[in-house]
């Protein structure tokens, strides 16, 4: 929800997808959708099964790539080169 308006199904799906990706920083989600890290965590908690959410939190908590400030300067993109394949 941004400015009191709920997200569309497509936007919510994309937020969850971006949060799930290890190389997409929370800052990129905030730029695109206006939700900070704690809001993304709340969205993930609401959209995922409890066990899946716990596994995601455990994995994301140890990822330096999920925070732009902690990233290595060698990481210049937020996705895997094979993620967006051209047909």
PyMOL Python script that loads the backbone (N, CA, C, O; Angstrom):
from pymol import cmd

cmd.read_pdbstr("""\
ATOM      1  N   UNK A   1       0.842  -1.174   0.000  1.00  0.00           N
ATOM      2  CA  UNK A   1       0.000   0.000   0.000  1.00  0.00           C
ATOM      3  C   UNK A   1       0.888   1.239   0.000  1.00  0.00           C
ATOM      4  O   UNK A   1       1.760   1.386   0.857  1.00  0.00           O
ATOM      5  N   UNK A   2       0.666   2.118  -0.951  1.00  0.00           N
ATOM      6  CA  UNK A   2       1.402   3.371  -1.037  1.00  0.00           C
ATOM      7  C   UNK A   2       0.394   4.508  -0.991  1.00  0.00           C
ATOM      8  O   UNK A   2      -0.569   4.526  -1.758  1.00  0.00           O
ATOM      9  N   UNK A   3       0.619   5.454  -0.090  1.00  0.00           N
ATOM     10  CA  UNK A   3      -0.298   6.585   0.076  1.00  0.00           C
ATOM     11  C   UNK A   3      -1.739   6.127   0.283  1.00  0.00           C
ATOM     12  O   UNK A   3      -2.671   6.751  -0.223  1.00  0.00           O
ATOM     13  N   UNK A   4      -1.919   5.040   1.025  1.00  0.00           N
ATOM     14  CA  UNK A   4      -3.251   4.538   1.330  1.00  0.00           C
ATOM     15  C   UNK A   4      -3.885   3.715   0.228  1.00  0.00           C
ATOM     16  O   UNK A   4      -4.991   3.206   0.408  1.00  0.00           O
ATOM     17  N   UNK A   5      -3.217   3.568  -0.915  1.00  0.00           N
ATOM     18  CA  UNK A   5      -3.765   2.790  -2.031  1.00  0.00           C
ATOM     19  C   UNK A   5      -3.121   1.410  -2.051  1.00  0.00           C
ATOM     20  O   UNK A   5      -1.900   1.285  -1.953  1.00  0.00           O
ATOM     21  N   UNK A   6      -3.950   0.372  -2.178  1.00  0.00           N
ATOM     22  CA  UNK A   6      -3.381  -0.983  -2.236  1.00  0.00           C
ATOM     23  C   UNK A   6      -2.666  -1.220  -3.562  1.00  0.00           C
ATOM     24  O   UNK A   6      -2.948  -0.559  -4.562  1.00  0.00           O
ATOM     25  N   UNK A   7      -1.748  -2.160  -3.554  1.00  0.00           N
ATOM     26  CA  UNK A   7      -1.023  -2.527  -4.767  1.00  0.00           C
ATOM     27  C   UNK A   7      -1.920  -3.356  -5.665  1.00  0.00           C
ATOM     28  O   UNK A   7      -2.803  -4.068  -5.186  1.00  0.00           O
ATOM     29  N   UNK A   8      -1.695  -3.265  -6.954  1.00  0.00           N
ATOM     30  CA  UNK A   8      -2.379  -4.155  -7.887  1.00  0.00           C
ATOM     31  C   UNK A   8      -1.791  -5.556  -7.706  1.00  0.00           C
ATOM     32  O   UNK A   8      -0.732  -5.724  -7.101  1.00  0.00           O
ATOM     33  N   UNK A   9      -2.479  -6.533  -8.227  1.00  0.00           N
ATOM     34  CA  UNK A   9      -1.997  -7.915  -8.145  1.00  0.00           C
ATOM     35  C   UNK A   9      -0.644  -8.030  -8.842  1.00  0.00           C
ATOM     36  O   UNK A   9       0.255  -8.719  -8.360  1.00  0.00           O
ATOM     37  N   UNK A  10      -0.508  -7.349  -9.979  1.00  0.00           N
ATOM     38  CA  UNK A  10       0.737  -7.408 -10.737  1.00  0.00           C
ATOM     39  C   UNK A  10       1.887  -6.765  -9.962  1.00  0.00           C
ATOM     40  O   UNK A  10       2.991  -7.308  -9.928  1.00  0.00           O
ATOM     41  N   UNK A  11       1.633  -5.608  -9.338  1.00  0.00           N
ATOM     42  CA  UNK A  11       2.674  -4.922  -8.566  1.00  0.00           C
ATOM     43  C   UNK A  11       3.080  -5.751  -7.361  1.00  0.00           C
ATOM     44  O   UNK A  11       4.267  -5.876  -7.060  1.00  0.00           O
ATOM     45  N   UNK A  12       2.102  -6.316  -6.674  1.00  0.00           N
ATOM     46  CA  UNK A  12       2.406  -7.152  -5.511  1.00  0.00           C
ATOM     47  C   UNK A  12       3.222  -8.366  -5.922  1.00  0.00           C
ATOM     48  O   UNK A  12       4.164  -8.749  -5.228  1.00  0.00           O
ATOM     49  N   UNK A  13       2.870  -8.967  -7.038  1.00  0.00           N
ATOM     50  CA  UNK A  13       3.617 -10.112  -7.548  1.00  0.00           C
ATOM     51  C   UNK A  13       5.056  -9.726  -7.867  1.00  0.00           C
ATOM     52  O   UNK A  13       5.984 -10.475  -7.565  1.00  0.00           O
ATOM     53  N   UNK A  14       5.242  -8.563  -8.474  1.00  0.00           N
ATOM     54  CA  UNK A  14       6.595  -8.111  -8.828  1.00  0.00           C
ATOM     55  C   UNK A  14       7.412  -7.786  -7.587  1.00  0.00           C
ATOM     56  O   UNK A  14       8.610  -8.064  -7.554  1.00  0.00           O
ATOM     57  N   UNK A  15       6.790  -7.203  -6.564  1.00  0.00           N
ATOM     58  CA  UNK A  15       7.509  -6.927  -5.309  1.00  0.00           C
ATOM     59  C   UNK A  15       8.000  -8.227  -4.701  1.00  0.00           C
ATOM     60  O   UNK A  15       9.156  -8.321  -4.289  1.00  0.00           O
ATOM     61  N   UNK A  16       7.142  -9.224  -4.640  1.00  0.00           N
ATOM     62  CA  UNK A  16       7.528 -10.529  -4.079  1.00  0.00           C
ATOM     63  C   UNK A  16       8.643 -11.145  -4.918  1.00  0.00           C
ATOM     64  O   UNK A  16       9.600 -11.694  -4.372  1.00  0.00           O
ATOM     65  N   UNK A  17       8.525 -11.058  -6.230  1.00  0.00           N
ATOM     66  CA  UNK A  17       9.554 -11.608  -7.111  1.00  0.00           C
ATOM     67  C   UNK A  17      10.896 -10.915  -6.894  1.00  0.00           C
ATOM     68  O   UNK A  17      11.932 -11.574  -6.799  1.00  0.00           O
ATOM     69  N   UNK A  18      10.876  -9.590  -6.817  1.00  0.00           N
ATOM     70  CA  UNK A  18      12.121  -8.846  -6.609  1.00  0.00           C
ATOM     71  C   UNK A  18      12.720  -9.150  -5.238  1.00  0.00           C
ATOM     72  O   UNK A  18      13.939  -9.267  -5.105  1.00  0.00           O
ATOM     73  N   UNK A  19      11.876  -9.277  -4.226  1.00  0.00           N
ATOM     74  CA  UNK A  19      12.365  -9.582  -2.883  1.00  0.00           C
ATOM     75  C   UNK A  19      12.970 -10.988  -2.840  1.00  0.00           C
ATOM     76  O   UNK A  19      13.942 -11.230  -2.124  1.00  0.00           O
ATOM     77  N   UNK A  20      12.401 -11.895  -3.598  1.00  0.00           N
ATOM     78  CA  UNK A  20      12.881 -13.276  -3.615  1.00  0.00           C
ATOM     79  C   UNK A  20      14.254 -13.379  -4.284  1.00  0.00           C
ATOM     80  O   UNK A  20      15.064 -14.230  -3.915  1.00  0.00           O
ATOM     81  N   UNK A  21      14.516 -12.511  -5.269  1.00  0.00           N
ATOM     82  CA  UNK A  21      15.777 -12.544  -6.000  1.00  0.00           C
ATOM     83  C   UNK A  21      16.920 -12.105  -5.090  1.00  0.00           C
ATOM     84  O   UNK A  21      16.833 -11.059  -4.446  1.00  0.00           O
ATOM     85  N   UNK A  22      17.974 -12.882  -5.033  1.00  0.00           N
ATOM     86  CA  UNK A  22      19.097 -12.592  -4.146  1.00  0.00           C
ATOM     87  C   UNK A  22      19.871 -11.348  -4.548  1.00  0.00           C
ATOM     88  O   UNK A  22      20.426 -10.663  -3.688  1.00  0.00           O
ATOM     89  N   UNK A  23      19.917 -11.049  -5.818  1.00  0.00           N
ATOM     90  CA  UNK A  23      20.753  -9.937  -6.280  1.00  0.00           C
ATOM     91  C   UNK A  23      20.012  -8.608  -6.375  1.00  0.00           C
ATOM     92  O   UNK A  23      20.629  -7.582  -6.659  1.00  0.00           O
ATOM     93  N   UNK A  24      18.712  -8.606  -6.144  1.00  0.00           N
ATOM     94  CA  UNK A  24      17.935  -7.365  -6.212  1.00  0.00           C
ATOM     95  C   UNK A  24      17.925  -6.712  -4.837  1.00  0.00           C
ATOM     96  O   UNK A  24      17.362  -7.276  -3.897  1.00  0.00           O
ATOM     97  N   UNK A  25      18.531  -5.542  -4.697  1.00  0.00           N
ATOM     98  CA  UNK A  25      18.574  -4.894  -3.379  1.00  0.00           C
ATOM     99  C   UNK A  25      17.216  -4.309  -2.989  1.00  0.00           C
ATOM    100  O   UNK A  25      16.399  -3.970  -3.844  1.00  0.00           O
ATOM    101  N   UNK A  26      16.999  -4.202  -1.688  1.00  0.00           N
ATOM    102  CA  UNK A  26      15.764  -3.616  -1.185  1.00  0.00           C
ATOM    103  C   UNK A  26      15.596  -2.186  -1.696  1.00  0.00           C
ATOM    104  O   UNK A  26      14.472  -1.722  -1.888  1.00  0.00           O
ATOM    105  N   UNK A  27      16.698  -1.499  -1.915  1.00  0.00           N
ATOM    106  CA  UNK A  27      16.637  -0.122  -2.402  1.00  0.00           C
ATOM    107  C   UNK A  27      16.003  -0.053  -3.797  1.00  0.00           C
ATOM    108  O   UNK A  27      15.314   0.916  -4.117  1.00  0.00           O
ATOM    109  N   UNK A  28      16.230  -1.064  -4.617  1.00  0.00           N
ATOM    110  CA  UNK A  28      15.623  -1.097  -5.948  1.00  0.00           C
ATOM    111  C   UNK A  28      14.109  -1.248  -5.845  1.00  0.00           C
ATOM    112  O   UNK A  28      13.368  -0.654  -6.627  1.00  0.00           O
ATOM    113  N   UNK A  29      13.657  -2.034  -4.892  1.00  0.00           N
ATOM    114  CA  UNK A  29      12.215  -2.197  -4.671  1.00  0.00           C
ATOM    115  C   UNK A  29      11.623  -0.875  -4.197  1.00  0.00           C
ATOM    116  O   UNK A  29      10.531  -0.488  -4.612  1.00  0.00           O
ATOM    117  N   UNK A  30      12.355  -0.188  -3.324  1.00  0.00           N
ATOM    118  CA  UNK A  30      11.865   1.090  -2.820  1.00  0.00           C
ATOM    119  C   UNK A  30      11.770   2.132  -3.935  1.00  0.00           C
ATOM    120  O   UNK A  30      10.808   2.899  -3.989  1.00  0.00           O
ATOM    121  N   UNK A  31      12.754   2.162  -4.813  1.00  0.00           N
ATOM    122  CA  UNK A  31      12.731   3.111  -5.930  1.00  0.00           C
ATOM    123  C   UNK A  31      11.548   2.826  -6.849  1.00  0.00           C
ATOM    124  O   UNK A  31      10.870   3.752  -7.293  1.00  0.00           O
ATOM    125  N   UNK A  32      11.298   1.557  -7.134  1.00  0.00           N
ATOM    126  CA  UNK A  32      10.250   1.182  -8.080  1.00  0.00           C
ATOM    127  C   UNK A  32       8.843   1.237  -7.503  1.00  0.00           C
ATOM    128  O   UNK A  32       7.892   1.574  -8.209  1.00  0.00           O
ATOM    129  N   UNK A  33       8.707   0.903  -6.207  1.00  0.00           N
ATOM    130  CA  UNK A  33       7.368   0.766  -5.638  1.00  0.00           C
ATOM    131  C   UNK A  33       7.112   1.645  -4.416  1.00  0.00           C
ATOM    132  O   UNK A  33       5.980   1.712  -3.936  1.00  0.00           O
ATOM    133  N   UNK A  34       8.136   2.315  -3.908  1.00  0.00           N
ATOM    134  CA  UNK A  34       7.942   3.209  -2.779  1.00  0.00           C
ATOM    135  C   UNK A  34       7.763   2.523  -1.443  1.00  0.00           C
ATOM    136  O   UNK A  34       7.195   3.108  -0.521  1.00  0.00           O
ATOM    137  N   UNK A  35       8.238   1.289  -1.318  1.00  0.00           N
ATOM    138  CA  UNK A  35       8.139   0.573  -0.043  1.00  0.00           C
ATOM    139  C   UNK A  35       9.539   0.260   0.469  1.00  0.00           C
ATOM    140  O   UNK A  35      10.388  -0.222  -0.281  1.00  0.00           O
ATOM    141  N   UNK A  36       9.774   0.532   1.735  1.00  0.00           N
ATOM    142  CA  UNK A  36      11.095   0.293   2.315  1.00  0.00           C
ATOM    143  C   UNK A  36      11.252  -1.174   2.715  1.00  0.00           C
ATOM    144  O   UNK A  36      10.342  -1.983   2.535  1.00  0.00           O
ATOM    145  N   UNK A  37      12.404  -1.493   3.252  1.00  0.00           N
ATOM    146  CA  UNK A  37      12.725  -2.882   3.593  1.00  0.00           C
ATOM    147  C   UNK A  37      11.722  -3.478   4.573  1.00  0.00           C
ATOM    148  O   UNK A  37      11.274  -4.609   4.381  1.00  0.00           O
ATOM    149  N   UNK A  38      11.365  -2.746   5.606  1.00  0.00           N
ATOM    150  CA  UNK A  38      10.433  -3.304   6.600  1.00  0.00           C
ATOM    151  C   UNK A  38       9.055  -3.549   5.988  1.00  0.00           C
ATOM    152  O   UNK A  38       8.378  -4.508   6.358  1.00  0.00           O
ATOM    153  N   UNK A  39       8.636  -2.696   5.062  1.00  0.00           N
ATOM    154  CA  UNK A  39       7.359  -2.915   4.385  1.00  0.00           C
ATOM    155  C   UNK A  39       7.435  -4.140   3.471  1.00  0.00           C
ATOM    156  O   UNK A  39       6.471  -4.897   3.362  1.00  0.00           O
ATOM    157  N   UNK A  40       8.583  -4.331   2.815  1.00  0.00           N
ATOM    158  CA  UNK A  40       8.769  -5.511   1.966  1.00  0.00           C
ATOM    159  C   UNK A  40       8.699  -6.769   2.830  1.00  0.00           C
ATOM    160  O   UNK A  40       8.080  -7.757   2.434  1.00  0.00           O
ATOM    161  N   UNK A  41       9.319  -6.741   3.989  1.00  0.00           N
ATOM    162  CA  UNK A  41       9.277  -7.891   4.894  1.00  0.00           C
ATOM    163  C   UNK A  41       7.835  -8.189   5.296  1.00  0.00           C
ATOM    164  O   UNK A  41       7.430  -9.350   5.340  1.00  0.00           O
ATOM    165  N   UNK A  42       7.059  -7.142   5.590  1.00  0.00           N
ATOM    166  CA  UNK A  42       5.647  -7.340   5.949  1.00  0.00           C
ATOM    167  C   UNK A  42       4.853  -7.918   4.787  1.00  0.00           C
ATOM    168  O   UNK A  42       3.996  -8.778   4.988  1.00  0.00           O
ATOM    169  N   UNK A  43       5.132  -7.451   3.571  1.00  0.00           N
ATOM    170  CA  UNK A  43       4.461  -7.988   2.387  1.00  0.00           C
ATOM    171  C   UNK A  43       4.805  -9.457   2.218  1.00  0.00           C
ATOM    172  O   UNK A  43       3.925 -10.282   1.972  1.00  0.00           O
ATOM    173  N   UNK A  44       6.086  -9.785   2.350  1.00  0.00           N
ATOM    174  CA  UNK A  44       6.515 -11.183   2.206  1.00  0.00           C
ATOM    175  C   UNK A  44       5.872 -12.060   3.280  1.00  0.00           C
ATOM    176  O   UNK A  44       5.466 -13.188   3.001  1.00  0.00           O
ATOM    177  N   UNK A  45       5.781 -11.550   4.488  1.00  0.00           N
ATOM    178  CA  UNK A  45       5.148 -12.305   5.579  1.00  0.00           C
ATOM    179  C   UNK A  45       3.686 -12.600   5.239  1.00  0.00           C
ATOM    180  O   UNK A  45       3.197 -13.698   5.503  1.00  0.00           O
ATOM    181  N   UNK A  46       2.996 -11.631   4.659  1.00  0.00           N
ATOM    182  CA  UNK A  46       1.579 -11.793   4.337  1.00  0.00           C
ATOM    183  C   UNK A  46       1.359 -12.688   3.119  1.00  0.00           C
ATOM    184  O   UNK A  46       0.350 -13.390   3.041  1.00  0.00           O
ATOM    185  N   UNK A  47       2.287 -12.669   2.176  1.00  0.00           N
ATOM    186  CA  UNK A  47       2.099 -13.373   0.910  1.00  0.00           C
ATOM    187  C   UNK A  47       2.648 -14.794   0.891  1.00  0.00           C
ATOM    188  O   UNK A  47       2.301 -15.580   0.010  1.00  0.00           O
ATOM    189  N   UNK A  48       3.497 -15.128   1.853  1.00  0.00           N
ATOM    190  CA  UNK A  48       4.141 -16.446   1.840  1.00  0.00           C
ATOM    191  C   UNK A  48       3.628 -17.330   2.964  1.00  0.00           C
ATOM    192  O   UNK A  48       3.080 -16.848   3.956  1.00  0.00           O
ATOM    193  N   UNK A  49       3.812 -18.612   2.793  1.00  0.00           N
ATOM    194  CA  UNK A  49       3.533 -19.547   3.881  1.00  0.00           C
ATOM    195  C   UNK A  49       4.549 -19.280   4.984  1.00  0.00           C
ATOM    196  O   UNK A  49       5.661 -18.837   4.698  1.00  0.00           O
ATOM    197  N   UNK A  50       4.187 -19.543   6.247  1.00  0.00           N
ATOM    198  CA  UNK A  50       5.101 -19.234   7.354  1.00  0.00           C
ATOM    199  C   UNK A  50       6.494 -19.862   7.207  1.00  0.00           C
ATOM    200  O   UNK A  50       7.499 -19.195   7.451  1.00  0.00           O
ATOM    201  N   UNK A  51       6.557 -21.113   6.817  1.00  0.00           N
ATOM    202  CA  UNK A  51       7.866 -21.770   6.678  1.00  0.00           C
ATOM    203  C   UNK A  51       8.676 -21.147   5.547  1.00  0.00           C
ATOM    204  O   UNK A  51       9.881 -20.936   5.691  1.00  0.00           O
ATOM    205  N   UNK A  52       8.028 -20.854   4.429  1.00  0.00           N
ATOM    206  CA  UNK A  52       8.718 -20.214   3.310  1.00  0.00           C
ATOM    207  C   UNK A  52       9.236 -18.845   3.710  1.00  0.00           C
ATOM    208  O   UNK A  52      10.343 -18.459   3.335  1.00  0.00           O
ATOM    209  N   UNK A  53       8.433 -18.109   4.475  1.00  0.00           N
ATOM    210  CA  UNK A  53       8.869 -16.797   4.935  1.00  0.00           C
ATOM    211  C   UNK A  53      10.093 -16.921   5.832  1.00  0.00           C
ATOM    212  O   UNK A  53      11.046 -16.159   5.668  1.00  0.00           O
ATOM    213  N   UNK A  54      10.096 -17.850   6.767  1.00  0.00           N
ATOM    214  CA  UNK A  54      11.253 -18.028   7.657  1.00  0.00           C
ATOM    215  C   UNK A  54      12.508 -18.386   6.871  1.00  0.00           C
ATOM    216  O   UNK A  54      13.586 -17.863   7.154  1.00  0.00           O
ATOM    217  N   UNK A  55      12.379 -19.262   5.897  1.00  0.00           N
ATOM    218  CA  UNK A  55      13.530 -19.639   5.069  1.00  0.00           C
ATOM    219  C   UNK A  55      14.033 -18.441   4.265  1.00  0.00           C
ATOM    220  O   UNK A  55      15.240 -18.228   4.145  1.00  0.00           O
ATOM    221  N   UNK A  56      13.100 -17.660   3.718  1.00  0.00           N
ATOM    222  CA  UNK A  56      13.490 -16.463   2.964  1.00  0.00           C
ATOM    223  C   UNK A  56      14.215 -15.471   3.857  1.00  0.00           C
ATOM    224  O   UNK A  56      15.250 -14.933   3.463  1.00  0.00           O
ATOM    225  N   UNK A  57      13.691 -15.217   5.056  1.00  0.00           N
ATOM    226  CA  UNK A  57      14.311 -14.270   5.986  1.00  0.00           C
ATOM    227  C   UNK A  57      15.707 -14.736   6.373  1.00  0.00           C
ATOM    228  O   UNK A  57      16.635 -13.931   6.448  1.00  0.00           O
ATOM    229  N   UNK A  58      15.858 -16.022   6.615  1.00  0.00           N
ATOM    230  CA  UNK A  58      17.172 -16.556   6.975  1.00  0.00           C
ATOM    231  C   UNK A  58      18.156 -16.345   5.833  1.00  0.00           C
ATOM    232  O   UNK A  58      19.297 -15.942   6.061  1.00  0.00           O
ATOM    233  N   UNK A  59      17.723 -16.613   4.613  1.00  0.00           N
ATOM    234  CA  UNK A  59      18.592 -16.461   3.450  1.00  0.00           C
ATOM    235  C   UNK A  59      18.920 -14.993   3.180  1.00  0.00           C
ATOM    236  O   UNK A  59      20.075 -14.656   2.916  1.00  0.00           O
ATOM    237  N   UNK A  60      17.928 -14.130   3.243  1.00  0.00           N
ATOM    238  CA  UNK A  60      18.113 -12.716   2.915  1.00  0.00           C
ATOM    239  C   UNK A  60      18.939 -12.000   3.984  1.00  0.00           C
ATOM    240  O   UNK A  60      19.691 -11.077   3.674  1.00  0.00           O
ATOM    241  N   UNK A  61      18.802 -12.417   5.220  1.00  0.00           N
ATOM    242  CA  UNK A  61      19.528 -11.756   6.310  1.00  0.00           C
ATOM    243  C   UNK A  61      21.038 -11.871   6.163  1.00  0.00           C
ATOM    244  O   UNK A  61      21.781 -11.028   6.665  1.00  0.00           O
ATOM    245  N   UNK A  62      21.484 -12.899   5.484  1.00  0.00           N
ATOM    246  CA  UNK A  62      22.928 -13.095   5.336  1.00  0.00           C
ATOM    247  C   UNK A  62      23.445 -12.646   3.965  1.00  0.00           C
ATOM    248  O   UNK A  62      24.612 -12.874   3.647  1.00  0.00           O
ATOM    249  N   UNK A  63      22.602 -12.018   3.156  1.00  0.00           N
ATOM    250  CA  UNK A  63      22.991 -11.600   1.807  1.00  0.00           C
ATOM    251  C   UNK A  63      23.423 -10.146   1.774  1.00  0.00           C
ATOM    252  O   UNK A  63      22.634  -9.247   2.066  1.00  0.00           O
ATOM    253  N   UNK A  64      24.667  -9.922   1.421  1.00  0.00           N
ATOM    254  CA  UNK A  64      25.142  -8.552   1.268  1.00  0.00           C
ATOM    255  C   UNK A  64      24.561  -7.922   0.009  1.00  0.00           C
ATOM    256  O   UNK A  64      24.487  -6.697  -0.089  1.00  0.00           O
ATOM    257  N   UNK A  65      24.148  -8.739  -0.951  1.00  0.00           N
ATOM    258  CA  UNK A  65      23.626  -8.207  -2.202  1.00  0.00           C
ATOM    259  C   UNK A  65      22.229  -7.616  -2.055  1.00  0.00           C
ATOM    260  O   UNK A  65      21.754  -6.945  -2.971  1.00  0.00           O
ATOM    261  N   UNK A  66      21.556  -7.844  -0.926  1.00  0.00           N
ATOM    262  CA  UNK A  66      20.218  -7.297  -0.729  1.00  0.00           C
ATOM    263  C   UNK A  66      20.256  -5.858  -0.237  1.00  0.00           C
ATOM    264  O   UNK A  66      19.206  -5.226  -0.120  1.00  0.00           O
ATOM    265  N   UNK A  67      21.437  -5.324   0.053  1.00  0.00           N
ATOM    266  CA  UNK A  67      21.575  -3.942   0.502  1.00  0.00           C
ATOM    267  C   UNK A  67      22.664  -3.265  -0.329  1.00  0.00           C
ATOM    268  O   UNK A  67      23.811  -3.712  -0.344  1.00  0.00           O
ATOM    269  N   UNK A  68      22.304  -2.210  -1.004  1.00  0.00           N
ATOM    270  CA  UNK A  68      23.248  -1.529  -1.899  1.00  0.00           C
ATOM    271  C   UNK A  68      24.520  -1.088  -1.192  1.00  0.00           C
ATOM    272  O   UNK A  68      25.609  -1.171  -1.760  1.00  0.00           O
ATOM    273  N   UNK A  69      24.389  -0.620   0.044  1.00  0.00           N
ATOM    274  CA  UNK A  69      25.561  -0.120   0.771  1.00  0.00           C
ATOM    275  C   UNK A  69      26.546  -1.235   1.123  1.00  0.00           C
ATOM    276  O   UNK A  69      27.738  -0.970   1.282  1.00  0.00           O
ATOM    277  N   UNK A  70      26.078  -2.456   1.245  1.00  0.00           N
ATOM    278  CA  UNK A  70      26.939  -3.582   1.609  1.00  0.00           C
ATOM    279  C   UNK A  70      27.494  -4.327   0.394  1.00  0.00           C
ATOM    280  O   UNK A  70      28.376  -5.174   0.534  1.00  0.00           O
ATOM    281  N   UNK A  71      26.988  -4.020  -0.773  1.00  0.00           N
ATOM    282  CA  UNK A  71      27.406  -4.715  -1.985  1.00  0.00           C
ATOM    283  C   UNK A  71      28.841  -4.424  -2.364  1.00  0.00           C
ATOM    284  O   UNK A  71      29.373  -3.347  -2.095  1.00  0.00           O
ATOM    285  N   UNK A  72      29.436  -5.385  -2.979  1.00  0.00           N
ATOM    286  CA  UNK A  72      30.758  -5.194  -3.565  1.00  0.00           C
ATOM    287  C   UNK A  72      30.612  -4.274  -4.769  1.00  0.00           C
ATOM    288  O   UNK A  72      29.611  -4.355  -5.481  1.00  0.00           O
ATOM    289  N   UNK A  73      31.572  -3.413  -5.011  1.00  0.00           N
ATOM    290  CA  UNK A  73      31.499  -2.563  -6.205  1.00  0.00           C
ATOM    291  C   UNK A  73      31.512  -3.369  -7.502  1.00  0.00           C
ATOM    292  O   UNK A  73      31.161  -2.846  -8.559  1.00  0.00           O
ATOM    293  N   UNK A  74      31.912  -4.637  -7.429  1.00  0.00           N
ATOM    294  CA  UNK A  74      31.931  -5.503  -8.604  1.00  0.00           C
ATOM    295  C   UNK A  74      30.526  -5.882  -9.062  1.00  0.00           C
ATOM    296  O   UNK A  74      30.334  -6.271 -10.214  1.00  0.00           O
ATOM    297  N   UNK A  75      29.535  -5.771  -8.163  1.00  0.00           N
ATOM    298  CA  UNK A  75      28.158  -6.119  -8.499  1.00  0.00           C
ATOM    299  C   UNK A  75      27.492  -4.865  -9.051  1.00  0.00           C
ATOM    300  O   UNK A  75      27.140  -3.952  -8.304  1.00  0.00           O
ATOM    301  N   UNK A  76      27.327  -4.837 -10.354  1.00  0.00           N
ATOM    302  CA  UNK A  76      26.796  -3.636 -10.985  1.00  0.00           C
ATOM    303  C   UNK A  76      25.368  -3.794 -11.487  1.00  0.00           C
ATOM    304  O   UNK A  76      24.801  -2.850 -12.037  1.00  0.00           O
ATOM    305  N   UNK A  77      24.784  -4.958 -11.310  1.00  0.00           N
ATOM    306  CA  UNK A  77      23.415  -5.169 -11.775  1.00  0.00           C
ATOM    307  C   UNK A  77      22.621  -5.905 -10.696  1.00  0.00           C
ATOM    308  O   UNK A  77      23.193  -6.501  -9.783  1.00  0.00           O
ATOM    309  N   UNK A  78      21.322  -5.854 -10.814  1.00  0.00           N
ATOM    310  CA  UNK A  78      20.462  -6.458  -9.810  1.00  0.00           C
ATOM    311  C   UNK A  78      19.846  -7.762 -10.241  1.00  0.00           C
ATOM    312  O   UNK A  78      18.879  -8.216  -9.629  1.00  0.00           O
ATOM    313  N   UNK A  79      20.384  -8.387 -11.290  1.00  0.00           N
ATOM    314  CA  UNK A  79      19.808  -9.642 -11.740  1.00  0.00           C
ATOM    315  C   UNK A  79      20.877 -10.495 -12.404  1.00  0.00           C
ATOM    316  O   UNK A  79      21.940 -10.007 -12.787  1.00  0.00           O
ATOM    317  N   UNK A  80      20.576 -11.749 -12.527  1.00  0.00           N
ATOM    318  CA  UNK A  80      21.467 -12.703 -13.175  1.00  0.00           C
ATOM    319  C   UNK A  80      21.415 -12.475 -14.683  1.00  0.00           C
ATOM    320  O   UNK A  80      20.340 -12.193 -15.211  1.00  0.00           O
ATOM    321  N   UNK A  81      22.533 -12.585 -15.392  1.00  0.00           N
ATOM    322  CA  UNK A  81      22.520 -12.348 -16.851  1.00  0.00           C
ATOM    323  C   UNK A  81      21.549 -13.239 -17.615  1.00  0.00           C
ATOM    324  O   UNK A  81      21.080 -12.850 -18.684  1.00  0.00           O
ATOM    325  N   UNK A  82      21.239 -14.415 -17.102  1.00  0.00           N
ATOM    326  CA  UNK A  82      20.332 -15.328 -17.799  1.00  0.00           C
ATOM    327  C   UNK A  82      18.886 -15.171 -17.349  1.00  0.00           C
ATOM    328  O   UNK A  82      18.013 -15.885 -17.843  1.00  0.00           O
ATOM    329  N   UNK A  83      18.612 -14.260 -16.427  1.00  0.00           N
ATOM    330  CA  UNK A  83      17.273 -14.114 -15.880  1.00  0.00           C
ATOM    331  C   UNK A  83      16.263 -13.625 -16.921  1.00  0.00           C
ATOM    332  O   UNK A  83      15.144 -14.134 -16.983  1.00  0.00           O
ATOM    333  N   UNK A  84      16.644 -12.655 -17.729  1.00  0.00           N
ATOM    334  CA  UNK A  84      15.743 -12.092 -18.711  1.00  0.00           C
ATOM    335  C   UNK A  84      16.187 -12.521 -20.102  1.00  0.00           C
ATOM    336  O   UNK A  84      16.781 -11.742 -20.847  1.00  0.00           O
ATOM    337  N   UNK A  85      15.898 -13.747 -20.433  1.00  0.00           N
ATOM    338  CA  UNK A  85      16.326 -14.317 -21.713  1.00  0.00           C
ATOM    339  C   UNK A  85      15.465 -13.764 -22.830  1.00  0.00           C
ATOM    340  O   UNK A  85      14.258 -13.579 -22.679  1.00  0.00           O
ATOM    341  N   UNK A  86      16.105 -13.507 -23.939  1.00  0.00           N
ATOM    342  CA  UNK A  86      15.389 -13.060 -25.133  1.00  0.00           C
ATOM    343  C   UNK A  86      14.941 -14.275 -25.921  1.00  0.00           C
ATOM    344  O   UNK A  86      15.676 -15.255 -26.043  1.00  0.00           O
ATOM    345  N   UNK A  87      13.750 -14.208 -26.449  1.00  0.00           N
ATOM    346  CA  UNK A  87      13.224 -15.333 -27.225  1.00  0.00           C
ATOM    347  C   UNK A  87      13.626 -15.217 -28.672  1.00  0.00           C
ATOM    348  O   UNK A  87      13.274 -16.075 -29.482  1.00  0.00           O
TER     349      UNK A  87
END
""", "prot")
cmd.dss("prot")
cmd.show_as("cartoon", "prot")
cmd.util.cbc("prot")
cmd.orient("prot")
